[in-house]
């Protein structure tokens, strides 16, 4: 299980203050089970690691096996919650099998063109993912790639399209039904940003050769462990700490990782917390940084700029690979003091040094430490943050499960596009 370390908050908030938050956290946690609480229609994710549709899960595994067998490329089409979780898993964990390309997560012709080139002359399939079934970015990308697939495979294209969408509503559902595409369901009570452990995330993740039963197992362990209703629960401690920090003017939470391939954890977290908490004029602004890379860019601001931020650092000891620093006869670079040391040791010292420097500079850190990043650990991490986010949103006094703010740009865009 992950280890939560709040020691780098010393001098900013105390353990007594954290403990005193217990009644507030308890009430907020209970709201996830209260049918009268705001957003109570969208809490299916809370029990999802156990209460998922087992028949559909088997169909997902079967479809993934077929894609792995008949496709060199899977084009996964989706945006926001219909994209970020799968991409995170596929970047963080080792994968094999077909290359998974993501489109529909921007309106960039360049990005579409790159993937069009990738599928040329290859066998490939599409997983189109949209809960509403009508989001512009994925709908446009799907139109482009469906056209290519039909040109390549004719009627057989229908056997290479997998649609993940609402069980009954929306344009994508109607298309899937009328063309006989294999379909998977985004449960009614699971919103986009909480949907990584539904078919939304699971099909592309399984197509990448990742064991989704293990992913669910890790999340299930977390679900059972983090249901504990007292301050020994790391979720409670994290939730209490980040809300206390916010009340002290720490309005930005910078999610930091120390491995470039983990940067999508930050992207996933930005959506999870940004859409859940940023409303009614309130909410911690979620940002992300990739260390040590960004210590040479954002590092100056973090150390010395406006004192309105704190960090949540996700640090993994065993990232799956290590390299020893070689000895040099001439020692022209003066690095022989590190000869024989693994690179992970240097990274650990950078991590410790950064934590201390940022604490001294008034940018305190919450640390989440994992022994290793494997599929179970990722399942746990997903669930840890989902639960923390749901409880935090209720402490803030918002509905954590709606996103009225994302409609504003769409309204203007449709008016400018002349949508009938
Ligand atoms: O969390 C959310 O609900 C959103 O970010 C959606 O995931 C995103 O807008 C994509 O929506 P859809 O799956 O309906 O295409």
Boltz pocket constraint, residues with backbone or C-beta under 6 A from the ligand:
constraints:
  - pocket:
      binder: B
      contacts: [[A, 79], [A, 80], [A, 81], [A, 82], [A, 129], [A, 130], [A, 131], [A, 132], [A, 133], [A, 134], [A, 135], [A, 138], [A, 191], [A, 192], [A, 193], [A, 194], [A, 271], [A, 275], [A, 403]]
      max_distance: 6.0
